[in-house]
């Protein structure tokens, strides 16, 4: 019942009274089927995201157009103009059932609405970016991605800004959004590190909009899917970053490193026991000093690996070891003799 009620609420449409309860971007108060977030032509600034309708009125009681007119298309602005700006004398905001013609709730209209919650405009697709749980900068990126606004070489070529559409990473003929983020062999290598074993067969086959919808859509009470949803958002964002770094800064493309970077950032977003630790490490890295990080395989760092495990056998606090613990001596000798270990690493 709870989740059905959540869905049914989407069929509610608000009548604006004092505008203090209704969320400007998220609640249905202008059109019957969609919230304003579905119509935005540009990313919504962070400062405006959670504002109520009453926050968009100026001192003399008119709509404060300068706050939002550049973010919405003209037909929607005209609809807003037809709504009386909120004022305290109108009393509290009230809602009515937007899915039936007379505004009264009926079980029949609720069922009809639930069958087609999207209505005629596919607003849920555009809302995928705003409903994504994570940093605002990534949400803005996802919004651009959902609107096909990434300046790939195909897009720059279409605007006659460059001659070639060729992918610089693999030499493929057309670098469009899907190629950049999924189909390029360099991107595929990153996905191979990230994808769960039983990922859908269609992951590498479906068109762009289906691909984004399939991976960003929220499914209720599904923890692994929630992890994937966050991971996917971070992955496309980072793939675009590393692609730009490769193109403009002549940076390298290390699939394993990029995948590790994506996983670490995903963990940072999702609540887990390591989140604070990762955050602290990032804060340390961001200080005014130069830090060089290098990945060393466990086998090549066996003494440090031993000490990390050894510390777990000790109580909390500082422990000074005046002499090496007996079990580490063999490892130190191996290091001293330069004994090599083979390790299978997949890139
Ligand atoms: Zn490529």
py3Dmol code that shows the C-alpha trace and the ligand (Angstrom):
import py3Dmol

protein = """\
ATOM      1  CA  UNK A   1       0.000   0.000   0.000  1.00  0.00           C
ATOM      2  CA  UNK A   2       2.807   2.383   0.943  1.00  0.00           C
ATOM      3  CA  UNK A   3       4.540   2.304  -2.424  1.00  0.00           C
ATOM      4  CA  UNK A   4       1.222   2.499  -4.297  1.00  0.00           C
ATOM      5  CA  UNK A   5       0.391   5.605  -2.311  1.00  0.00           C
ATOM      6  CA  UNK A   6       3.791   7.055  -3.231  1.00  0.00           C
ATOM      7  CA  UNK A   7       2.999   6.487  -6.900  1.00  0.00           C
ATOM      8  CA  UNK A   8      -0.543   7.773  -6.547  1.00  0.00           C
ATOM      9  CA  UNK A   9       0.776  10.996  -5.047  1.00  0.00           C
ATOM     10  CA  UNK A  10       2.335  11.667  -8.442  1.00  0.00           C
ATOM     11  CA  UNK A  11      -1.218  12.020  -9.768  1.00  0.00           C
ATOM     12  CA  UNK A  12      -1.878  14.815  -7.313  1.00  0.00           C
ATOM     13  CA  UNK A  13      -1.828  18.328  -8.552  1.00  0.00           C
ATOM     14  CA  UNK A  14      -1.420  21.301  -6.292  1.00  0.00           C
ATOM     15  CA  UNK A  15      -3.472  24.459  -6.018  1.00  0.00           C
ATOM     16  CA  UNK A  16      -1.197  27.245  -4.934  1.00  0.00           C
ATOM     17  CA  UNK A  17      -2.242  29.150  -1.811  1.00  0.00           C
ATOM     18  CA  UNK A  18       0.631  30.667   0.143  1.00  0.00           C
ATOM     19  CA  UNK A  19       3.163  28.534  -1.815  1.00  0.00           C
ATOM     20  CA  UNK A  20       5.020  27.464   1.301  1.00  0.00           C
ATOM     21  CA  UNK A  21       4.414  23.754   1.002  1.00  0.00           C
ATOM     22  CA  UNK A  22       4.744  23.054  -2.712  1.00  0.00           C
ATOM     23  CA  UNK A  23       8.204  22.429  -4.112  1.00  0.00           C
ATOM     24  CA  UNK A  24       8.736  24.606  -7.165  1.00  0.00           C
ATOM     25  CA  UNK A  25      10.645  22.059  -9.299  1.00  0.00           C
ATOM     26  CA  UNK A  26       9.380  18.736  -7.986  1.00  0.00           C
ATOM     27  CA  UNK A  27       5.657  18.899  -7.354  1.00  0.00           C
ATOM     28  CA  UNK A  28       2.944  19.028  -9.995  1.00  0.00           C
ATOM     29  CA  UNK A  29       1.436  22.473  -9.804  1.00  0.00           C
ATOM     30  CA  UNK A  30       1.697  23.933 -13.324  1.00  0.00           C
ATOM     31  CA  UNK A  31       0.758  21.036 -15.592  1.00  0.00           C
ATOM     32  CA  UNK A  32      -1.256  17.943 -14.834  1.00  0.00           C
ATOM     33  CA  UNK A  33       1.338  15.343 -15.723  1.00  0.00           C
ATOM     34  CA  UNK A  34       4.802  16.641 -14.870  1.00  0.00           C
ATOM     35  CA  UNK A  35       6.820  18.635 -12.418  1.00  0.00           C
ATOM     36  CA  UNK A  36       8.766  21.627 -13.736  1.00  0.00           C
ATOM     37  CA  UNK A  37      12.054  19.725 -13.445  1.00  0.00           C
ATOM     38  CA  UNK A  38      10.944  17.690 -16.451  1.00  0.00           C
ATOM     39  CA  UNK A  39      10.889  20.777 -18.671  1.00  0.00           C
ATOM     40  CA  UNK A  40      14.145  22.487 -17.760  1.00  0.00           C
ATOM     41  CA  UNK A  41      16.237  23.542 -20.716  1.00  0.00           C
ATOM     42  CA  UNK A  42      19.362  23.969 -18.557  1.00  0.00           C
ATOM     43  CA  UNK A  43      20.629  22.474 -15.322  1.00  0.00           C
ATOM     44  CA  UNK A  44      18.798  23.841 -12.277  1.00  0.00           C
ATOM     45  CA  UNK A  45      21.253  25.755 -10.030  1.00  0.00           C
ATOM     46  CA  UNK A  46      21.921  23.978  -6.760  1.00  0.00           C
ATOM     47  CA  UNK A  47      20.697  26.947  -4.734  1.00  0.00           C
ATOM     48  CA  UNK A  48      17.234  26.715  -6.295  1.00  0.00           C
ATOM     49  CA  UNK A  49      16.734  22.956  -6.219  1.00  0.00           C
ATOM     50  CA  UNK A  50      14.803  22.644  -2.970  1.00  0.00           C
ATOM     51  CA  UNK A  51      12.992  25.992  -3.022  1.00  0.00           C
ATOM     52  CA  UNK A  52       9.238  26.261  -2.556  1.00  0.00           C
ATOM     53  CA  UNK A  53       6.888  28.109  -4.881  1.00  0.00           C
ATOM     54  CA  UNK A  54       6.724  31.026  -2.400  1.00  0.00           C
ATOM     55  CA  UNK A  55      10.467  31.591  -2.881  1.00  0.00           C
ATOM     56  CA  UNK A  56       9.909  32.623  -6.505  1.00  0.00           C
ATOM     57  CA  UNK A  57       7.850  35.731  -5.770  1.00  0.00           C
ATOM     58  CA  UNK A  58       9.324  39.241  -5.527  1.00  0.00           C
ATOM     59  CA  UNK A  59       8.676  41.916  -2.875  1.00  0.00           C
ATOM     60  CA  UNK A  60       5.591  43.263  -4.623  1.00  0.00           C
ATOM     61  CA  UNK A  61       3.941  39.861  -4.963  1.00  0.00           C
ATOM     62  CA  UNK A  62       4.651  39.074  -8.639  1.00  0.00           C
ATOM     63  CA  UNK A  63       6.499  36.085 -10.062  1.00  0.00           C
ATOM     64  CA  UNK A  64      10.247  36.693  -9.849  1.00  0.00           C
ATOM     65  CA  UNK A  65      10.850  35.753 -13.491  1.00  0.00           C
ATOM     66  CA  UNK A  66      14.566  36.504 -13.383  1.00  0.00           C
ATOM     67  CA  UNK A  67      15.056  33.455 -11.123  1.00  0.00           C
ATOM     68  CA  UNK A  68      13.631  30.861 -13.473  1.00  0.00           C
ATOM     69  CA  UNK A  69      12.569  32.215 -16.886  1.00  0.00           C
ATOM     70  CA  UNK A  70      15.906  31.256 -18.486  1.00  0.00           C
ATOM     71  CA  UNK A  71      15.477  27.652 -17.304  1.00  0.00           C
ATOM     72  CA  UNK A  72      12.075  26.840 -18.803  1.00  0.00           C
ATOM     73  CA  UNK A  73      10.525  26.865 -22.286  1.00  0.00           C
ATOM     74  CA  UNK A  74       8.090  29.574 -23.278  1.00  0.00           C
ATOM     75  CA  UNK A  75       4.928  27.437 -23.267  1.00  0.00           C
ATOM     76  CA  UNK A  76       5.580  26.487 -19.643  1.00  0.00           C
ATOM     77  CA  UNK A  77       6.343  30.093 -18.684  1.00  0.00           C
ATOM     78  CA  UNK A  78       2.974  31.057 -20.139  1.00  0.00           C
ATOM     79  CA  UNK A  79       1.311  28.415 -17.972  1.00  0.00           C
ATOM     80  CA  UNK A  80       3.091  29.748 -14.884  1.00  0.00           C
ATOM     81  CA  UNK A  81       1.906  33.252 -15.816  1.00  0.00           C
ATOM     82  CA  UNK A  82      -1.664  31.936 -15.669  1.00  0.00           C
ATOM     83  CA  UNK A  83      -1.190  30.736 -12.068  1.00  0.00           C
ATOM     84  CA  UNK A  84      -1.831  33.406  -9.445  1.00  0.00           C
ATOM     85  CA  UNK A  85       1.436  34.030  -7.535  1.00  0.00           C
ATOM     86  CA  UNK A  86       1.260  32.676  -3.987  1.00  0.00           C
ATOM     87  CA  UNK A  87       0.123  35.010  -1.279  1.00  0.00           C
ATOM     88  CA  UNK A  88      -0.539  34.519   2.440  1.00  0.00           C
ATOM     89  CA  UNK A  89      -4.167  35.614   2.104  1.00  0.00           C
ATOM     90  CA  UNK A  90      -4.936  32.560  -0.094  1.00  0.00           C
ATOM     91  CA  UNK A  91      -4.374  30.188   2.801  1.00  0.00           C
ATOM     92  CA  UNK A  92      -2.369  26.980   2.691  1.00  0.00           C
ATOM     93  CA  UNK A  93      -1.619  25.111  -0.540  1.00  0.00           C
ATOM     94  CA  UNK A  94      -4.084  22.344  -1.254  1.00  0.00           C
ATOM     95  CA  UNK A  95      -4.000  19.445  -3.619  1.00  0.00           C
ATOM     96  CA  UNK A  96      -6.467  17.869  -5.910  1.00  0.00           C
ATOM     97  CA  UNK A  97      -6.436  14.729  -7.988  1.00  0.00           C
ATOM     98  CA  UNK A  98      -4.985  15.803 -11.330  1.00  0.00           C
ATOM     99  CA  UNK A  99      -5.761  12.566 -13.142  1.00  0.00           C
ATOM    100  CA  UNK A 100      -9.539  12.974 -13.236  1.00  0.00           C
ATOM    101  CA  UNK A 101     -11.266  15.778 -15.098  1.00  0.00           C
ATOM    102  CA  UNK A 102     -13.204  17.135 -12.086  1.00  0.00           C
ATOM    103  CA  UNK A 103     -10.276  16.975  -9.655  1.00  0.00           C
ATOM    104  CA  UNK A 104     -11.972  14.442  -7.383  1.00  0.00           C
ATOM    105  CA  UNK A 105     -10.095  11.316  -6.459  1.00  0.00           C
ATOM    106  CA  UNK A 106     -11.521   8.058  -7.724  1.00  0.00           C
ATOM    107  CA  UNK A 107     -10.052   4.577  -7.570  1.00  0.00           C
ATOM    108  CA  UNK A 108     -10.722   4.137 -11.300  1.00  0.00           C
ATOM    109  CA  UNK A 109      -8.758   7.241 -12.309  1.00  0.00           C
ATOM    110  CA  UNK A 110      -5.971   6.196  -9.928  1.00  0.00           C
ATOM    111  CA  UNK A 111      -5.670   2.839 -11.664  1.00  0.00           C
ATOM    112  CA  UNK A 112      -5.699   4.471 -15.073  1.00  0.00           C
ATOM    113  CA  UNK A 113      -3.005   6.848 -13.945  1.00  0.00           C
ATOM    114  CA  UNK A 114      -0.828   4.085 -12.502  1.00  0.00           C
ATOM    115  CA  UNK A 115      -1.053   2.249 -15.808  1.00  0.00           C
ATOM    116  CA  UNK A 116       0.405   5.252 -17.569  1.00  0.00           C
ATOM    117  CA  UNK A 117       2.091   7.421 -14.974  1.00  0.00           C
ATOM    118  CA  UNK A 118       4.219   9.114 -17.562  1.00  0.00           C
ATOM    119  CA  UNK A 119       1.219  10.444 -19.451  1.00  0.00           C
ATOM    120  CA  UNK A 120       1.848  11.922 -22.852  1.00  0.00           C
ATOM    121  CA  UNK A 121       5.238  13.445 -22.030  1.00  0.00           C
ATOM    122  CA  UNK A 122       7.977  11.010 -21.021  1.00  0.00           C
ATOM    123  CA  UNK A 123       9.017  13.218 -18.113  1.00  0.00           C
ATOM    124  CA  UNK A 124      10.357  10.377 -15.984  1.00  0.00           C
ATOM    125  CA  UNK A 125      13.230   9.971 -18.450  1.00  0.00           C
ATOM    126  CA  UNK A 126      14.364  13.573 -18.005  1.00  0.00           C
ATOM    127  CA  UNK A 127      13.980  13.286 -14.240  1.00  0.00           C
ATOM    128  CA  UNK A 128      16.466  10.417 -14.085  1.00  0.00           C
ATOM    129  CA  UNK A 129      19.269  12.945 -13.576  1.00  0.00           C
ATOM    130  CA  UNK A 130      17.576  14.804 -10.718  1.00  0.00           C
ATOM    131  CA  UNK A 131      16.488  11.664  -8.920  1.00  0.00           C
ATOM    132  CA  UNK A 132      20.028  10.268  -9.044  1.00  0.00           C
ATOM    133  CA  UNK A 133      21.464  10.181  -5.506  1.00  0.00           C
ATOM    134  CA  UNK A 134      24.898  11.767  -5.532  1.00  0.00           C
ATOM    135  CA  UNK A 135      26.845  15.004  -5.941  1.00  0.00           C
ATOM    136  CA  UNK A 136      25.124  17.819  -7.798  1.00  0.00           C
ATOM    137  CA  UNK A 137      27.995  18.152 -10.283  1.00  0.00           C
ATOM    138  CA  UNK A 138      27.347  14.581 -11.461  1.00  0.00           C
ATOM    139  CA  UNK A 139      23.608  15.199 -11.655  1.00  0.00           C
ATOM    140  CA  UNK A 140      24.283  18.175 -13.907  1.00  0.00           C
ATOM    141  CA  UNK A 141      26.494  15.970 -16.074  1.00  0.00           C
ATOM    142  CA  UNK A 142      23.759  13.307 -16.260  1.00  0.00           C
ATOM    143  CA  UNK A 143      21.269  15.973 -17.222  1.00  0.00           C
ATOM    144  CA  UNK A 144      23.530  17.069 -20.095  1.00  0.00           C
ATOM    145  CA  UNK A 145      23.988  13.440 -21.090  1.00  0.00           C
ATOM    146  CA  UNK A 146      20.245  12.703 -21.074  1.00  0.00           C
ATOM    147  CA  UNK A 147      19.727  15.742 -23.276  1.00  0.00           C
ATOM    148  CA  UNK A 148      22.462  14.622 -25.673  1.00  0.00           C
ATOM    149  CA  UNK A 149      24.531  17.705 -24.946  1.00  0.00           C
ATOM    150  CA  UNK A 150      28.022  16.190 -24.720  1.00  0.00           C
ATOM    151  CA  UNK A 151      30.410  17.778 -27.191  1.00  0.00           C
ATOM    152  CA  UNK A 152      31.691  14.622 -28.798  1.00  0.00           C
ATOM    153  CA  UNK A 153      33.636  14.789 -32.038  1.00  0.00           C
ATOM    154  CA  UNK A 154      30.504  13.851 -33.979  1.00  0.00           C
ATOM    155  CA  UNK A 155      28.665  16.763 -32.379  1.00  0.00           C
ATOM    156  CA  UNK A 156      31.520  19.231 -33.004  1.00  0.00           C
ATOM    157  CA  UNK A 157      31.724  18.018 -36.594  1.00  0.00           C
ATOM    158  CA  UNK A 158      27.961  18.506 -37.030  1.00  0.00           C
ATOM    159  CA  UNK A 159      28.470  22.125 -35.976  1.00  0.00           C
ATOM    160  CA  UNK A 160      31.334  22.454 -38.510  1.00  0.00           C
ATOM    161  CA  UNK A 161      33.836  23.117 -35.726  1.00  0.00           C
ATOM    162  CA  UNK A 162      36.120  20.212 -36.605  1.00  0.00           C
ATOM    163  CA  UNK A 163      36.641  18.158 -39.759  1.00  0.00           C
ATOM    164  CA  UNK A 164      36.991  14.661 -38.382  1.00  0.00           C
ATOM    165  CA  UNK A 165      34.572  12.521 -36.355  1.00  0.00           C
ATOM    166  CA  UNK A 166      37.242   9.917 -35.655  1.00  0.00           C
ATOM    167  CA  UNK A 167      37.771   8.577 -32.131  1.00  0.00           C
ATOM    168  CA  UNK A 168      41.267   9.516 -30.923  1.00  0.00           C
ATOM    169  CA  UNK A 169      41.454   6.623 -28.530  1.00  0.00           C
ATOM    170  CA  UNK A 170      40.719   3.673 -30.822  1.00  0.00           C
ATOM    171  CA  UNK A 171      40.669   5.188 -34.309  1.00  0.00           C
ATOM    172  CA  UNK A 172      36.989   4.224 -34.808  1.00  0.00           C
ATOM    173  CA  UNK A 173      35.226   6.258 -37.495  1.00  0.00           C
ATOM    174  CA  UNK A 174      32.596   8.059 -35.391  1.00  0.00           C
ATOM    175  CA  UNK A 175      32.996   9.257 -31.835  1.00  0.00           C
ATOM    176  CA  UNK A 176      29.433   9.860 -30.663  1.00  0.00           C
ATOM    177  CA  UNK A 177      28.088   9.636 -27.107  1.00  0.00           C
ATOM    178  CA  UNK A 178      27.576   5.878 -27.078  1.00  0.00           C
ATOM    179  CA  UNK A 179      30.961   5.261 -28.611  1.00  0.00           C
ATOM    180  CA  UNK A 180      32.662   7.503 -26.068  1.00  0.00           C
ATOM    181  CA  UNK A 181      30.960   6.082 -23.000  1.00  0.00           C
ATOM    182  CA  UNK A 182      30.308   2.472 -23.935  1.00  0.00           C
ATOM    183  CA  UNK A 183      31.323   1.129 -27.323  1.00  0.00           C
ATOM    184  CA  UNK A 184      34.896   2.367 -27.661  1.00  0.00           C
ATOM    185  CA  UNK A 185      37.210  -0.533 -26.913  1.00  0.00           C
ATOM    186  CA  UNK A 186      38.876   1.569 -24.204  1.00  0.00           C
ATOM    187  CA  UNK A 187      35.519   2.209 -22.504  1.00  0.00           C
ATOM    188  CA  UNK A 188      34.572  -1.466 -22.798  1.00  0.00           C
ATOM    189  CA  UNK A 189      37.697  -2.408 -20.864  1.00  0.00           C
ATOM    190  CA  UNK A 190      36.616  -0.140 -18.015  1.00  0.00           C
ATOM    191  CA  UNK A 191      33.087  -1.601 -18.014  1.00  0.00           C
ATOM    192  CA  UNK A 192      34.530  -5.106 -17.901  1.00  0.00           C
ATOM    193  CA  UNK A 193      36.021  -4.205 -14.492  1.00  0.00           C
ATOM    194  CA  UNK A 194      32.748  -2.734 -13.260  1.00  0.00           C
ATOM    195  CA  UNK A 195      29.905  -4.848 -14.590  1.00  0.00           C
ATOM    196  CA  UNK A 196      28.456  -7.553 -12.378  1.00  0.00           C
ATOM    197  CA  UNK A 197      28.855 -11.091 -13.739  1.00  0.00           C
ATOM    198  CA  UNK A 198      25.207 -11.419 -14.670  1.00  0.00           C
ATOM    199  CA  UNK A 199      24.713  -8.096 -16.389  1.00  0.00           C
ATOM    200  CA  UNK A 200      21.962  -7.939 -19.008  1.00  0.00           C
ATOM    201  CA  UNK A 201      22.999  -9.062 -22.460  1.00  0.00           C
ATOM    202  CA  UNK A 202      21.532  -5.846 -23.862  1.00  0.00           C
ATOM    203  CA  UNK A 203      24.028  -3.643 -21.969  1.00  0.00           C
ATOM    204  CA  UNK A 204      26.324  -3.336 -25.000  1.00  0.00           C
ATOM    205  CA  UNK A 205      23.552  -3.520 -27.595  1.00  0.00           C
ATOM    206  CA  UNK A 206      20.698  -1.162 -26.784  1.00  0.00           C
ATOM    207  CA  UNK A 207      20.335   2.406 -28.051  1.00  0.00           C
ATOM    208  CA  UNK A 208      21.436   5.377 -25.939  1.00  0.00           C
ATOM    209  CA  UNK A 209      18.108   6.330 -24.329  1.00  0.00           C
ATOM    210  CA  UNK A 210      17.321   2.709 -23.372  1.00  0.00           C
ATOM    211  CA  UNK A 211      20.841   2.273 -22.054  1.00  0.00           C
ATOM    212  CA  UNK A 212      20.559   5.304 -19.778  1.00  0.00           C
ATOM    213  CA  UNK A 213      17.060   4.407 -18.654  1.00  0.00           C
ATOM    214  CA  UNK A 214      17.954   0.783 -17.948  1.00  0.00           C
ATOM    215  CA  UNK A 215      20.918   1.733 -15.775  1.00  0.00           C
ATOM    216  CA  UNK A 216      19.684   4.892 -14.066  1.00  0.00           C
ATOM    217  CA  UNK A 217      16.093   3.884 -13.320  1.00  0.00           C
ATOM    218  CA  UNK A 218      15.383   3.221  -9.667  1.00  0.00           C
ATOM    219  CA  UNK A 219      13.870  -0.054  -8.612  1.00  0.00           C
ATOM    220  CA  UNK A 220      12.397  -0.154  -5.143  1.00  0.00           C
ATOM    221  CA  UNK A 221      14.002  -2.188  -2.349  1.00  0.00           C
ATOM    222  CA  UNK A 222      16.837  -3.485  -4.470  1.00  0.00           C
ATOM    223  CA  UNK A 223      20.168  -2.744  -2.812  1.00  0.00           C
ATOM    224  CA  UNK A 224      22.433  -4.149  -5.522  1.00  0.00           C
ATOM    225  CA  UNK A 225      20.527  -2.196  -8.142  1.00  0.00           C
ATOM    226  CA  UNK A 226      20.909   0.961  -6.035  1.00  0.00           C
ATOM    227  CA  UNK A 227      24.665   0.376  -5.933  1.00  0.00           C
ATOM    228  CA  UNK A 228      24.732  -0.096  -9.697  1.00  0.00           C
ATOM    229  CA  UNK A 229      22.668   3.007 -10.282  1.00  0.00           C
ATOM    230  CA  UNK A 230      25.201   5.123  -8.374  1.00  0.00           C
ATOM    231  CA  UNK A 231      28.163   3.304  -9.923  1.00  0.00           C
ATOM    232  CA  UNK A 232      26.803   3.775 -13.446  1.00  0.00           C
ATOM    233  CA  UNK A 233      26.298   7.519 -12.931  1.00  0.00           C
ATOM    234  CA  UNK A 234      29.818   7.901 -11.572  1.00  0.00           C
ATOM    235  CA  UNK A 235      31.219   5.735 -14.382  1.00  0.00           C
ATOM    236  CA  UNK A 236      29.793   7.722 -17.298  1.00  0.00           C
ATOM    237  CA  UNK A 237      30.865  10.949 -15.600  1.00  0.00           C
ATOM    238  CA  UNK A 238      34.429   9.699 -15.063  1.00  0.00           C
ATOM    239  CA  UNK A 239      34.665   8.142 -18.522  1.00  0.00           C
ATOM    240  CA  UNK A 240      33.888  11.559 -19.972  1.00  0.00           C
ATOM    241  CA  UNK A 241      36.478  13.162 -17.666  1.00  0.00           C
ATOM    242  CA  UNK A 242      39.210  10.690 -18.640  1.00  0.00           C
ATOM    243  CA  UNK A 243      38.293  10.996 -22.314  1.00  0.00           C
ATOM    244  CA  UNK A 244      38.781  14.778 -22.059  1.00  0.00           C
ATOM    245  CA  UNK A 245      41.985  14.301 -20.105  1.00  0.00           C
ATOM    246  CA  UNK A 246      43.240  12.004 -22.860  1.00  0.00           C
ATOM    247  CA  UNK A 247      42.263  14.399 -25.637  1.00  0.00           C
ATOM    248  CA  UNK A 248      43.237  17.741 -24.187  1.00  0.00           C
ATOM    249  CA  UNK A 249      45.965  16.956 -21.665  1.00  0.00           C
ATOM    250  CA  UNK A 250      47.485  13.968 -23.472  1.00  0.00           C
ATOM    251  CA  UNK A 251      46.810  11.940 -20.335  1.00  0.00           C
ATOM    252  CA  UNK A 252      47.094   8.183 -20.367  1.00  0.00           C
ATOM    253  CA  UNK A 253      44.186   5.733 -20.372  1.00  0.00           C
ATOM    254  CA  UNK A 254      44.627   2.988 -17.787  1.00  0.00           C
ATOM    255  CA  UNK A 255      41.417   0.957 -17.713  1.00  0.00           C
ATOM    256  CA  UNK A 256      42.162  -0.702 -14.384  1.00  0.00           C
ATOM    257  CA  UNK A 257      43.030   2.585 -12.716  1.00  0.00           C
ATOM    258  CA  UNK A 258      39.924   4.313 -14.103  1.00  0.00           C
ATOM    259  CA  UNK A 259      37.720   1.458 -12.848  1.00  0.00           C
ATOM    260  CA  UNK A 260      39.315   1.677  -9.388  1.00  0.00           C
ATOM    261  CA  UNK A 261      38.763   5.434  -9.376  1.00  0.00           C
ATOM    262  CA  UNK A 262      35.082   4.881 -10.265  1.00  0.00           C
ATOM    263  CA  UNK A 263      34.593   2.230  -7.577  1.00  0.00           C
ATOM    264  CA  UNK A 264      36.222   4.411  -4.914  1.00  0.00           C
ATOM    265  CA  UNK A 265      34.028   7.379  -5.822  1.00  0.00           C
ATOM    266  CA  UNK A 266      30.920   5.178  -5.793  1.00  0.00           C
ATOM    267  CA  UNK A 267      31.782   3.926  -2.322  1.00  0.00           C
ATOM    268  CA  UNK A 268      32.270   7.486  -1.180  1.00  0.00           C
ATOM    269  CA  UNK A 269      28.708   8.353  -2.223  1.00  0.00           C
ATOM    270  CA  UNK A 270      27.033   5.273  -0.765  1.00  0.00           C
ATOM    271  CA  UNK A 271      26.888   5.105   3.004  1.00  0.00           C
ATOM    272  CA  UNK A 272      29.373   2.497   4.173  1.00  0.00           C
ATOM    273  CA  UNK A 273      31.999   2.041   6.817  1.00  0.00           C
ATOM    274  CA  UNK A 274      34.825   3.287   4.564  1.00  0.00           C
ATOM    275  CA  UNK A 275      33.156   6.530   3.507  1.00  0.00           C
ATOM    276  CA  UNK A 276      34.771   8.662   6.204  1.00  0.00           C
ATOM    277  CA  UNK A 277      38.170   7.087   5.576  1.00  0.00           C
ATOM    278  CA  UNK A 278      37.985   7.761   1.833  1.00  0.00           C
ATOM    279  CA  UNK A 279      36.841  11.319   2.523  1.00  0.00           C
ATOM    280  CA  UNK A 280      39.740  11.882   4.921  1.00  0.00           C
ATOM    281  CA  UNK A 281      42.235  10.563   2.364  1.00  0.00           C
ATOM    282  CA  UNK A 282      40.787  12.890  -0.261  1.00  0.00           C
ATOM    283  CA  UNK A 283      41.050  15.846   2.116  1.00  0.00           C
ATOM    284  CA  UNK A 284      44.682  14.984   2.817  1.00  0.00           C
ATOM    285  CA  UNK A 285      45.387  14.720  -0.926  1.00  0.00           C
ATOM    286  CA  UNK A 286      43.778  18.094  -1.567  1.00  0.00           C
ATOM    287  CA  UNK A 287      46.151  19.952   0.770  1.00  0.00           C
ATOM    288  CA  UNK A 288      48.793  22.286  -0.574  1.00  0.00           C
ATOM    289  CA  UNK A 289      51.440  19.697  -1.260  1.00  0.00           C
ATOM    290  CA  UNK A 290      52.392  17.379  -4.069  1.00  0.00           C
ATOM    291  CA  UNK A 291      51.381  13.767  -3.576  1.00  0.00           C
ATOM    292  CA  UNK A 292      52.482  11.059  -5.943  1.00  0.00           C
ATOM    293  CA  UNK A 293      50.408   7.894  -5.731  1.00  0.00           C
ATOM    294  CA  UNK A 294      51.516   4.601  -7.115  1.00  0.00           C
ATOM    295  CA  UNK A 295      49.739   1.290  -7.116  1.00  0.00           C
ATOM    296  CA  UNK A 296      51.907  -1.513  -5.756  1.00  0.00           C
ATOM    297  CA  UNK A 297      50.656  -5.081  -6.009  1.00  0.00           C
ATOM    298  CA  UNK A 298      50.200  -6.895  -2.737  1.00  0.00           C
ATOM    299  CA  UNK A 299      52.794  -9.488  -3.740  1.00  0.00           C
ATOM    300  CA  UNK A 300      55.385  -6.772  -4.267  1.00  0.00           C
ATOM    301  CA  UNK A 301      54.676  -5.246  -0.896  1.00  0.00           C
ATOM    302  CA  UNK A 302      54.434  -8.316   1.262  1.00  0.00           C
ATOM    303  CA  UNK A 303      56.084  -6.846   4.362  1.00  0.00           C
ATOM    304  CA  UNK A 304      53.627  -3.919   4.506  1.00  0.00           C
ATOM    305  CA  UNK A 305      50.763  -6.305   3.741  1.00  0.00           C
ATOM    306  CA  UNK A 306      51.891  -8.525   6.627  1.00  0.00           C
ATOM    307  CA  UNK A 307      52.079  -5.569   9.037  1.00  0.00           C
ATOM    308  CA  UNK A 308      48.584  -4.404   8.044  1.00  0.00           C
ATOM    309  CA  UNK A 309      47.170  -7.824   8.936  1.00  0.00           C
ATOM    310  CA  UNK A 310      49.405  -8.061  12.035  1.00  0.00           C
ATOM    311  CA  UNK A 311      47.990  -4.784  13.382  1.00  0.00           C
ATOM    312  CA  UNK A 312      44.545  -6.386  13.558  1.00  0.00           C
ATOM    313  CA  UNK A 313      45.831  -8.821  16.184  1.00  0.00           C
ATOM    314  CA  UNK A 314      46.854  -5.959  18.495  1.00  0.00           C
ATOM    315  CA  UNK A 315      44.694  -3.776  20.753  1.00  0.00           C
ATOM    316  CA  UNK A 316      44.022  -0.159  19.724  1.00  0.00           C
ATOM    317  CA  UNK A 317      46.874   2.297  20.265  1.00  0.00           C
ATOM    318  CA  UNK A 318      50.452   2.901  19.174  1.00  0.00           C
ATOM    319  CA  UNK A 319      52.680  -0.143  19.134  1.00  0.00           C
ATOM    320  CA  UNK A 320      56.430   0.212  18.703  1.00  0.00           C
ATOM    321  CA  UNK A 321      58.141  -2.932  17.440  1.00  0.00           C
ATOM    322  CA  UNK A 322      61.781  -2.855  18.593  1.00  0.00           C
ATOM    323  CA  UNK A 323      62.490  -5.960  16.507  1.00  0.00           C
ATOM    324  CA  UNK A 324      60.634  -7.530  13.557  1.00  0.00           C
ATOM    325  CA  UNK A 325      57.927 -10.061  14.477  1.00  0.00           C
ATOM    326  CA  UNK A 326      59.283 -13.565  13.716  1.00  0.00           C
ATOM    327  CA  UNK A 327      56.863 -14.220  10.813  1.00  0.00           C
ATOM    328  CA  UNK A 328      57.999 -11.180   8.846  1.00  0.00           C
ATOM    329  CA  UNK A 329      61.676 -12.119   8.750  1.00  0.00           C
ATOM    330  CA  UNK A 330      61.242 -14.488   5.816  1.00  0.00           C
ATOM    331  CA  UNK A 331      59.423 -11.797   3.842  1.00  0.00           C
ATOM    332  CA  UNK A 332      62.126  -9.214   4.579  1.00  0.00           C
ATOM    333  CA  UNK A 333      64.782 -11.676   3.464  1.00  0.00           C
ATOM    334  CA  UNK A 334      62.893 -12.269   0.210  1.00  0.00           C
ATOM    335  CA  UNK A 335      62.842  -8.509  -0.346  1.00  0.00           C
ATOM    336  CA  UNK A 336      66.537  -8.261   0.400  1.00  0.00           C
ATOM    337  CA  UNK A 337      67.349 -11.065  -2.064  1.00  0.00           C
ATOM    338  CA  UNK A 338      65.048  -9.505  -4.703  1.00  0.00           C
ATOM    339  CA  UNK A 339      62.885 -12.600  -5.095  1.00  0.00           C
ATOM    340  CA  UNK A 340      60.200 -12.003  -7.758  1.00  0.00           C
ATOM    341  CA  UNK A 341      56.559 -13.109  -7.630  1.00  0.00           C
ATOM    342  CA  UNK A 342      54.412 -13.619 -10.684  1.00  0.00           C
ATOM    343  CA  UNK A 343      50.925 -12.147 -10.638  1.00  0.00           C
ATOM    344  CA  UNK A 344      48.140 -12.385 -13.187  1.00  0.00           C
ATOM    345  CA  UNK A 345      46.775  -8.930 -13.900  1.00  0.00           C
ATOM    346  CA  UNK A 346      43.971  -8.348 -16.381  1.00  0.00           C
ATOM    347  CA  UNK A 347      43.663  -4.963 -18.093  1.00  0.00           C
TER     348      UNK A 347
END
"""
ligand_1 = """\
1
ZN
Zn 37.069 4.751 -29.697
"""
view = py3Dmol.view(width=600, height=400)
view.addModel(protein, "pdb")
view.setStyle({"model": 0}, {"cartoon": {"style": "trace"}})
view.addModel(ligand_1, "xyz")
view.setStyle({"model": 1}, {"stick": {}})
view.zoomTo()
view.show()
